[in-house]
Amino acid sequence: MVHKVQGVVVRSKDAPSSIETILVPDPGPGEALVDIITCGVCHTDLHYKQGGITDDFPFLLGHEATGTVSAVGAGVTEVAPGDRVVLNWRAVCGECRACRRGEAQYCFNTHNATQKMTLEDGTELTPALGIGAFAEKTLVAAGQCTKVDPEADAAAVGLLGCGVMAGIGAALNTGNVGYGDSVAVIGCGGVGIAAVAGARLAGATTIIAVDIDDRKLELARGLGATHVLNSTEADPVEGIRNLTDGNGADVVIDAVGRPETYTQAFYARDLAGTVVLVGVPTPGMTIELPLDDVFGRGGALKSSWYGDCLPSRDFPMLVNHYLQGNLDLDAFVTERTTLDKVDEAFEKMHGGAVLRSVVEL
């Protein structure tokens, strides 16, 4: 059976998105059909729209989603029809060298649904991050579905599907922030503020948020920052050092991903401290650091992919923290909107007016 549903499609680079009828097949072996409830509007979708990820147009946008499983294919045991799930773009294979050594969060062979969703004329769609959730239904690999408590607000917990998990995981998983640590986060968009929230959840006692926008700094303060620094008004390295007894922070998270912010992070950490790069650099960016400083300062320089998360482990744990009042995911939902307002939401996001717009279906 083929399901005719409405979805948000972009046909060419920088073209306006449009709501179109798409055809979604029933799930085959290892696949799941999901009725979408909510989907966050993420920068990654905008990058798809702008042709910054691949030129495999047309795209079915949307990936940061919550839904209900409506059908599963042969061999699927992870989820069943009726399960509330958060979708993820890291369906682990269980067989690659990372999985075999017990580090499935680094799986080198993640996968998506085999069958293709199409337009009515048969044109195959490329779903954003293998998900395509700005649609009433989508088809994914069953491993992209993580079962969560249905009592949790779908709009809030769906954000774990991408940006919020990337930030929280950068603190908890990659940075290994511990109780009593000092943490600085450079860049307070959605990912950076999520890193602030993650540092708070881990028990850090000094959490320094750095940005050029006072609005974002106030949002960071509300999610757990103990101090804020506007880097247009003061040198962030000096400011972070001044707030950490002259030493630098135990963990510094670069949520921007530019050479200048990474250099700031490198020099703003304590000796033997950790730098975590979670902001995504653009192709061609390079960085130059004195090798004797890399050696002499010790510690660790890490990159964080999707917060080094394992969805089956991390999503339920973080949803429980949310339901217990320890993690304010509601604060990330700036507005709730509809499929026909996705381009407007992109504009608001690009202008820094929102943490997340969430489409409700």
C-alpha positions in Angstrom: 0.0 0.0 0.0 1.2 3.5 -0.8 0.2 6.4 1.5 -0.5 9.9 -0.1 0.4 12.6 2.4 1.4 16.2 2.5 5.1 17.2 3.0 7.5 20.1 2.6 9.7 19.8 -0.5 12.4 22.0 -2.0 13.1 21.2 -5.6 16.2 23.2 -6.3 18.9 25.3 -4.6 17.5 28.3 -2.7 14.1 27.7 -4.1 11.1 28.4 -1.8 9.8 25.2 -0.1 6.4 24.0 -1.1 3.8 21.7 0.3 3.3 18.8 -2.1 1.7 15.4 -2.2 4.2 12.7 -1.5 3.9 8.9 -1.8 5.1 6.9 1.2 5.3 3.1 0.8 4.5 0.6 3.5 7.6 -0.5 5.5 9.7 -3.3 4.1 12.2 -5.4 6.1 13.9 -3.4 8.8 11.7 -0.3 8.2 9.1 1.6 10.1 6.3 3.9 9.0 5.8 6.8 11.4 2.9 9.3 11.8 4.7 12.6 12.5 3.4 14.6 15.5 6.0 17.4 15.6 9.1 18.4 13.8 11.6 21.1 14.8 12.9 23.7 12.3 16.7 23.1 12.4 19.6 24.9 10.7 20.5 21.6 9.0 17.2 21.8 7.0 18.1 25.3 5.9 21.5 24.0 4.8 19.8 21.4 2.7 17.6 24.0 1.1 20.6 26.2 0.3 22.4 23.2 -1.3 25.1 23.3 1.4 25.0 19.6 2.2 24.3 17.8 -1.2 22.8 18.7 -4.5 20.6 15.6 -4.6 17.4 17.6 -5.0 14.4 17.4 -4.5 14.6 17.2 -0.7 11.9 16.2 1.7 12.8 18.5 4.6 12.6 17.9 8.3 14.3 15.5 10.7 14.0 16.7 14.4 10.8 14.8 15.0 8.5 12.9 17.3 5.9 10.5 16.0 3.9 7.4 16.5 4.8 4.1 14.8 1.9 3.0 12.6 3.5 0.0 10.9 6.7 -2.0 10.9 8.3 -4.3 8.4 9.6 -7.8 8.7 12.3 -8.5 11.3 11.6 -5.3 13.3 11.8 -5.9 17.1 12.9 -2.5 18.4 9.5 -0.8 18.1 5.9 -1.8 17.4 2.8 0.0 16.1 1.5 2.5 18.7 4.9 3.3 20.2 5.7 7.0 20.7 9.2 7.6 19.2 11.7 10.3 18.7 13.5 9.9 15.4 17.2 10.0 15.0 19.7 10.0 12.2 22.0 7.4 13.7 20.6 3.9 13.2 23.5 1.8 14.3 24.5 -1.3 12.4 25.7 -3.4 15.3 28.4 -5.0 13.1 31.0 -2.4 12.2 34.4 -2.1 14.1 33.0 0.7 16.4 29.9 -1.4 17.3 32.0 -4.5 17.8 34.2 -2.8 20.3 31.2 -1.6 22.3 31.2 2.0 21.0 28.0 2.0 19.0 27.7 5.8 19.4 30.6 6.0 16.9 28.9 3.5 14.4 30.6 3.9 11.0 27.8 2.3 9.1 24.6 4.0 10.1 21.7 3.5 7.7 18.3 4.7 6.5 15.2 3.2 4.9 15.9 1.2 1.7 12.7 2.2 -0.1 12.2 5.7 -1.5 9.5 8.2 -0.9 8.5 10.0 -4.1 6.5 12.7 -5.6 3.3 11.7 -7.5 5.1 11.7 -10.8 7.6 9.1 -9.4 10.5 11.5 -8.8 12.5 10.1 -5.8 12.9 12.4 -2.8 16.0 12.7 -0.7 14.8 12.9 2.9 16.8 15.3 5.1 19.2 13.2 7.2 17.4 10.1 6.1 14.2 11.1 7.9 12.1 13.7 6.0 9.7 14.6 8.8 8.1 17.8 7.6 5.4 15.4 6.4 2.3 13.7 7.8 4.0 10.3 7.5 7.6 9.3 6.8 9.5 6.0 6.2 12.7 5.3 8.2 14.9 2.5 9.2 13.5 1.0 12.4 16.7 1.8 14.2 16.0 5.5 13.7 13.1 5.2 16.1 13.7 5.4 19.8 10.8 4.7 22.0 10.0 7.3 24.7 7.4 8.0 27.4 4.2 9.2 25.6 3.5 11.5 28.6 6.3 13.9 27.5 5.4 16.9 25.4 6.1 15.8 21.8 7.3 19.3 20.7 9.9 19.4 23.5 11.3 15.9 23.4 11.4 15.8 19.6 14.3 18.4 19.8 16.5 15.6 21.1 16.5 14.3 17.5 19.2 16.8 16.6 20.3 20.1 18.0 19.5 19.7 21.7 21.0 16.3 21.8 24.1 17.6 20.1 24.6 20.3 22.7 23.7 18.2 25.8 25.8 15.3 24.5 28.8 17.6 23.9 28.8 18.3 27.6 27.8 15.0 29.0 29.3 12.5 26.6 32.2 14.2 24.8 33.3 16.6 27.4 32.6 14.3 30.3 31.6 17.2 32.4 31.5 16.2 36.1 30.2 17.5 39.4 31.9 20.7 40.4 33.6 21.3 37.0 33.9 24.7 35.4 32.5 24.9 31.8 32.6 27.6 29.2 30.3 27.5 26.1 31.2 29.7 23.1 28.2 30.4 20.9 24.7 30.4 22.4 22.4 29.3 19.6 20.3 26.2 20.2 23.2 23.8 20.4 25.3 26.0 22.6 22.4 26.7 25.0 21.7 22.9 25.1 25.4 22.5 26.1 24.8 24.9 28.9 21.8 22.8 30.0 23.9 19.7 29.7 26.7 21.2 31.9 24.1 22.1 34.5 22.6 18.6 34.4 26.1 17.2 35.0 26.6 19.3 38.1 29.0 21.9 36.8 29.2 24.7 39.3 30.7 27.4 37.1 29.0 27.7 33.6 30.1 30.6 31.5 28.1 31.4 28.3 29.8 33.5 25.6 28.1 35.1 22.7 27.8 38.4 20.8 24.0 38.7 21.4 22.7 39.7 24.8 19.3 38.1 24.0 21.0 34.7 23.6 23.0 35.2 26.7 19.9 35.8 28.8 18.4 32.6 27.4 21.6 30.8 28.4 21.3 32.3 31.9 17.8 30.9 32.1 19.0 27.4 31.2 21.8 27.3 33.7 24.7 29.7 32.9 26.1 31.2 36.1 28.0 33.9 34.2 27.6 35.5 30.7 30.2 37.2 28.5 29.5 39.4 25.5 32.6 38.9 23.3 32.0 42.1 21.5 32.7 43.9 24.8 35.5 41.9 26.3 38.1 39.4 25.4 36.4 36.0 26.0 39.6 34.2 26.9 40.5 36.8 29.5 36.9 36.8 30.8 36.8 33.0 31.2 40.1 33.0 33.0 39.0 35.8 35.3 35.9 33.7 36.3 38.0 30.6 36.9 40.7 31.9 39.3 42.9 32.8 36.4 43.2 29.1 35.3 40.7 28.6 32.5 37.7 26.3 32.4 37.9 22.5 32.9 35.9 22.1 29.7 35.4 24.6 26.9 32.8 23.9 24.2 33.0 25.6 20.9 29.4 25.6 19.5 30.3 28.0 16.6 32.9 26.1 14.7 35.1 28.8 13.3 38.9 29.1 13.6 38.7 32.2 15.8 36.3 30.6 18.3 38.2 27.3 18.4 41.4 29.3 19.1 39.6 31.1 21.9 38.4 27.7 23.3 41.9 26.3 23.2 43.4 29.1 25.2 40.4 29.5 27.6 40.8 26.0 29.0 42.8 25.1 32.0 46.0 23.1 31.8 45.0 19.5 31.0 41.5 20.7 30.3 39.3 19.6 27.4 38.2 21.4 24.2 35.0 20.1 22.5 34.2 21.2 19.0 30.4 20.7 18.3 29.9 23.7 16.0 30.1 22.5 12.4 32.9 24.3 10.3 32.4 24.9 6.7 34.6 23.2 4.1 38.0 24.7 3.7 38.3 26.2 7.1 41.8 25.7 8.7 43.4 26.4 12.0 46.9 27.0 13.1 48.2 26.5 16.6 51.8 26.5 18.0 52.6 22.8 18.4 54.5 23.5 21.6 51.2 25.0 23.0 49.3 21.9 22.0 51.9 19.8 23.8 52.5 22.0 26.7 48.9 22.6 27.7 48.1 18.9 27.7 44.5 17.7 28.0 42.2 16.7 25.1 41.0 18.2 21.9 37.8 16.5 20.9 35.1 16.7 18.2 31.5 15.8 19.1 29.4 14.1 16.4 25.7 14.4 17.4 26.8 14.8 21.0 28.4 11.3 20.7 25.0 10.0 21.6 23.5 6.6 21.5 19.8 7.3 21.1 18.6 4.1 22.7 20.6 5.0 25.8 20.4 8.8 25.9 16.9 9.7 24.7 14.9 7.8 27.3 17.3 9.0 30.0 16.9 12.7 29.0 13.2 12.4 28.6 13.1 11.1 32.2 15.1 14.1 33.4 12.6 16.3 31.6 9.6 14.6 33.2 11.3 14.9 36.6 11.9 18.6 36.2 15.7 18.4 35.9 15.9 19.4 32.2 13.8 22.3 30.8 13.3 21.2 27.2 10.1 23.4 27.1 12.4 26.4 27.1 13.8 25.5 23.7 10.4 25.6 22.1 10.0 29.3 21.1 6.9 28.9 18.9 4.6 26.2 17.5 3.7 26.5 13.9 2.4 24.7 10.8 3.7 23.1 7.7 2.8 26.1 5.5 4.9 28.4 7.7 8.2 26.5 7.4 9.9 29.2 5.3 8.9 31.9 7.7 10.4 29.8 10.5 13.6 29.6 8.6 13.8 33.4 8.4 13.1 33.7 12.1 15.8 31.2 12.9 18.3 32.8 10.6 17.7 36.1 12.3 18.3 34.7 15.7 14.7 35.4 16.9 14.0 31.9 18.1 15.7 28.9 19.7 13.3 26.5 17.9 10.2 26.8 15.9 8.3 23.5 16.1 5.9 22.4 13.4 2.8 20.6 14.7 1.1 18.2 12.4 
